[in-house]
Amino acid sequence: MSDATLMELVKEVRWKTLKLLETVDEPMARFTPRGLNNTILWHAGHALVVVEHLSFGKNPGFKPQYPESWFEKFSWSSTPATVTDWPTVAEVVAQLTAQRTRLFAFIEPLTTEQLNTVVGDPPRSRTLGGTILHALHDEACHQGEIHLLKKLWKLQPT
């Protein structure tokens, strides 16, 4: 018994992230405008890491399903300016696409009771459903950053 709204949100949010990345090449992906710290590539990888940890990460024995070094590159505590070995846009897109399939398979069988189970520590004490929702909301916010960076890239002199 899946939550149809949550499933639709997964579909919408991830579709838009992947759609935004369709026209991103490697130079654009690594562009950091003056005064900002993060690139399109970082925002895309960050969405992957956050969804991974806030959705699947509440399960005992959780092991992230992305390359080992990606947490240091893309997490909430990362420092992108110090990273020298970035993955390609295609690698991040492939991981996001695979994660979408796994996320559907993870959420689809969850019951209302499971989605309402508190999985967070105080003071947040979010439910599993709320934690997944938070991860998707975070990804949607980063879509705005990706969109802005694409606009700023187009303003660069050629």
C-alpha positions as a Markdown table, in Angstrom:
| # | Residue | x | y | z |
|---|---|---|---|---|
| 1 | Met | 0.0 | 0.0 | 0.0 |
| 2 | Ser | 2.0 | 2.9 | -1.2 |
| 3 | Asp | 1.4 | 6.6 | -0.6 |
| 4 | Ala | 0.4 | 7.9 | -4.1 |
| 5 | Thr | 1.3 | 11.5 | -3.3 |
| 6 | Leu | 4.8 | 10.6 | -2.1 |
| 7 | Met | 5.3 | 8.4 | -5.2 |
| 8 | Glu | 4.2 | 11.2 | -7.5 |
| 9 | Leu | 6.5 | 13.6 | -5.7 |
| 10 | Val | 9.5 | 11.3 | -6.3 |
| 11 | Lys | 8.5 | 11.1 | -10.0 |
| 12 | Glu | 8.1 | 14.9 | -10.4 |
| 13 | Val | 11.1 | 16.0 | -8.4 |
| 14 | Arg | 13.6 | 13.6 | -9.9 |
| 15 | Trp | 12.2 | 14.0 | -13.4 |
| 16 | Lys | 12.9 | 17.8 | -13.1 |
| 17 | Thr | 16.4 | 17.3 | -11.8 |
| 18 | Leu | 17.3 | 14.9 | -14.7 |
| 19 | Lys | 15.6 | 17.3 | -17.2 |
| 20 | Leu | 17.7 | 20.2 | -15.9 |
| 21 | Leu | 20.9 | 18.2 | -16.3 |
| 22 | Glu | 20.1 | 17.1 | -19.9 |
| 23 | Thr | 21.8 | 20.2 | -21.5 |
| 24 | Val | 24.6 | 20.5 | -19.0 |
| 25 | Asp | 28.1 | 19.8 | -20.4 |
| 26 | Glu | 31.3 | 19.4 | -18.3 |
| 27 | Pro | 32.5 | 23.0 | -18.4 |
| 28 | Met | 29.0 | 24.2 | -17.4 |
| 29 | Ala | 28.8 | 21.6 | -14.7 |
| 30 | Arg | 31.9 | 22.9 | -13.0 |
| 31 | Phe | 31.2 | 26.6 | -13.4 |
| 32 | Thr | 31.4 | 28.5 | -10.1 |
| 33 | Pro | 30.4 | 32.2 | -10.4 |
| 34 | Arg | 32.2 | 34.7 | -8.3 |
| 35 | Gly | 30.8 | 34.8 | -4.8 |
| 36 | Leu | 29.3 | 31.3 | -4.9 |
| 37 | Asn | 30.7 | 28.0 | -3.7 |
| 38 | Asn | 28.8 | 25.3 | -5.5 |
| 39 | Thr | 28.6 | 24.1 | -9.0 |
| 40 | Ile | 25.7 | 22.4 | -11.0 |
| 41 | Leu | 27.6 | 19.2 | -10.5 |
| 42 | Trp | 27.8 | 19.6 | -6.7 |
| 43 | His | 24.0 | 20.4 | -6.5 |
| 44 | Ala | 23.1 | 17.3 | -8.5 |
| 45 | Gly | 25.4 | 15.1 | -6.5 |
| 46 | His | 24.2 | 16.6 | -3.3 |
| 47 | Ala | 20.6 | 15.7 | -4.2 |
| 48 | Leu | 21.7 | 12.1 | -4.7 |
| 49 | Val | 23.6 | 11.9 | -1.3 |
| 50 | Val | 20.8 | 13.6 | 0.7 |
| 51 | Val | 18.0 | 11.4 | -0.8 |
| 52 | Glu | 20.2 | 8.3 | -0.2 |
| 53 | His | 20.8 | 9.0 | 3.4 |
| 54 | Leu | 17.4 | 10.4 | 4.4 |
| 55 | Ser | 15.4 | 7.8 | 2.6 |
| 56 | Phe | 17.3 | 4.5 | 2.6 |
| 57 | Gly | 19.6 | 5.5 | 5.5 |
| 58 | Lys | 17.0 | 4.9 | 8.1 |
| 59 | Asn | 17.3 | 1.1 | 7.5 |
| 60 | Pro | 19.5 | -1.1 | 9.7 |
| 61 | Gly | 22.6 | -2.2 | 7.8 |
| 62 | Phe | 22.3 | 0.7 | 5.3 |
| 63 | Lys | 25.1 | 1.0 | 2.8 |
| 64 | Pro | 25.0 | 3.9 | 0.4 |
| 65 | Gln | 24.6 | 3.0 | -3.2 |
| 66 | Tyr | 27.0 | 5.5 | -4.7 |
| 67 | Pro | 30.8 | 5.6 | -5.1 |
| 68 | Glu | 32.7 | 5.6 | -1.8 |
| 69 | Ser | 34.2 | 9.0 | -2.1 |
| 70 | Trp | 31.0 | 10.8 | -3.0 |
| 71 | Phe | 29.9 | 11.6 | 0.5 |
| 72 | Glu | 33.0 | 13.7 | 1.0 |
| 73 | Lys | 32.3 | 15.5 | -2.3 |
| 74 | Phe | 28.6 | 16.1 | -2.1 |
| 75 | Ser | 27.3 | 15.9 | 1.5 |
| 76 | Trp | 26.0 | 18.7 | 3.7 |
| 77 | Ser | 29.4 | 19.0 | 5.3 |
| 78 | Ser | 31.5 | 18.9 | 2.1 |
| 79 | Thr | 33.8 | 21.7 | 0.9 |
| 80 | Pro | 33.6 | 21.7 | -2.9 |
| 81 | Ala | 36.5 | 24.1 | -3.3 |
| 82 | Thr | 38.9 | 21.4 | -2.0 |
| 83 | Val | 37.7 | 18.6 | -4.3 |
| 84 | Thr | 40.0 | 17.9 | -7.2 |
| 85 | Asp | 38.6 | 14.6 | -8.7 |
| 86 | Trp | 35.0 | 15.2 | -9.6 |
| 87 | Pro | 32.8 | 12.6 | -11.4 |
| 88 | Thr | 31.4 | 13.4 | -14.8 |
| 89 | Val | 27.9 | 14.7 | -15.3 |
| 90 | Ala | 27.0 | 11.4 | -17.0 |
| 91 | Glu | 28.2 | 9.5 | -13.9 |
| 92 | Val | 26.0 | 11.6 | -11.6 |
| 93 | Val | 23.0 | 11.4 | -14.0 |
| 94 | Ala | 23.4 | 7.6 | -14.1 |
| 95 | Gln | 23.5 | 7.4 | -10.3 |
| 96 | Leu | 20.4 | 9.7 | -10.0 |
| 97 | Thr | 18.5 | 7.6 | -12.5 |
| 98 | Ala | 19.4 | 4.3 | -10.8 |
| 99 | Gln | 18.4 | 5.8 | -7.4 |
| 100 | Arg | 15.0 | 6.9 | -8.8 |
| 101 | Thr | 14.3 | 3.2 | -9.6 |
| 102 | Arg | 15.4 | 2.1 | -6.2 |
| 103 | Leu | 13.4 | 4.8 | -4.5 |
| 104 | Phe | 10.2 | 3.8 | -6.2 |
| 105 | Ala | 10.8 | 0.2 | -5.2 |
| 106 | Phe | 11.6 | 1.2 | -1.6 |
| 107 | Ile | 8.5 | 3.5 | -1.2 |
| 108 | Glu | 5.9 | 1.5 | -3.1 |
| 109 | Pro | 5.4 | -1.3 | -0.5 |
| 110 | Leu | 5.5 | 1.0 | 2.6 |
| 111 | Thr | 2.4 | 1.0 | 4.6 |
| 112 | Thr | 0.9 | 4.1 | 6.2 |
| 113 | Glu | 2.1 | 2.8 | 9.6 |
| 114 | Gln | 5.7 | 2.4 | 8.3 |
| 115 | Leu | 5.6 | 5.9 | 6.7 |
| 116 | Asn | 4.4 | 7.3 | 10.1 |
| 117 | Thr | 7.1 | 5.6 | 12.1 |
| 118 | Val | 9.4 | 8.1 | 13.8 |
| 119 | Val | 12.9 | 7.6 | 12.6 |
| 120 | Gly | 14.6 | 10.9 | 13.6 |
| 121 | Asp | 16.3 | 11.9 | 16.8 |
| 122 | Pro | 14.9 | 14.8 | 18.8 |
| 123 | Pro | 14.5 | 17.7 | 18.3 |
| 124 | Arg | 13.3 | 16.9 | 14.7 |
| 125 | Ser | 11.8 | 13.4 | 15.3 |
| 126 | Arg | 10.6 | 13.1 | 11.7 |
| 127 | Thr | 8.6 | 10.2 | 10.5 |
| 128 | Leu | 10.1 | 8.0 | 7.6 |
| 129 | Gly | 7.6 | 9.7 | 5.3 |
| 130 | Gly | 8.5 | 13.1 | 6.6 |
| 131 | Thr | 12.2 | 12.3 | 6.2 |
| 132 | Ile | 11.7 | 11.2 | 2.5 |
| 133 | Leu | 9.6 | 14.4 | 1.9 |
| 134 | His | 12.4 | 16.5 | 3.4 |
| 135 | Ala | 15.0 | 14.9 | 1.1 |
| 136 | Leu | 12.8 | 15.6 | -1.9 |
| 137 | His | 12.1 | 19.1 | -0.8 |
| 138 | Asp | 15.9 | 19.7 | -0.5 |
| 139 | Glu | 16.4 | 18.3 | -4.0 |
| 140 | Ala | 13.7 | 20.7 | -5.3 |
| 141 | Cys | 15.5 | 23.6 | -3.7 |
| 142 | His | 18.7 | 22.6 | -5.3 |
| 143 | Gln | 16.9 | 22.5 | -8.7 |
| 144 | Gly | 16.5 | 26.2 | -8.3 |
| 145 | Glu | 20.3 | 26.6 | -7.8 |
| 146 | Ile | 21.0 | 24.5 | -10.9 |
| 147 | His | 18.6 | 26.6 | -12.9 |
| 148 | Leu | 20.2 | 29.8 | -11.7 |
| 149 | Leu | 23.7 | 28.5 | -12.5 |
| 150 | Lys | 22.6 | 27.6 | -16.0 |
| 151 | Lys | 21.3 | 31.1 | -16.5 |
| 152 | Leu | 24.6 | 32.6 | -15.1 |
| 153 | Trp | 26.6 | 30.3 | -17.4 |
| 154 | Lys | 24.8 | 31.7 | -20.4 |
| 155 | Leu | 25.7 | 35.2 | -19.5 |
| 156 | Gln | 29.4 | 34.4 | -19.6 |
| 157 | Pro | 31.4 | 36.0 | -22.4 |
| 158 | Thr | 32.3 | 33.6 | -25.2 |
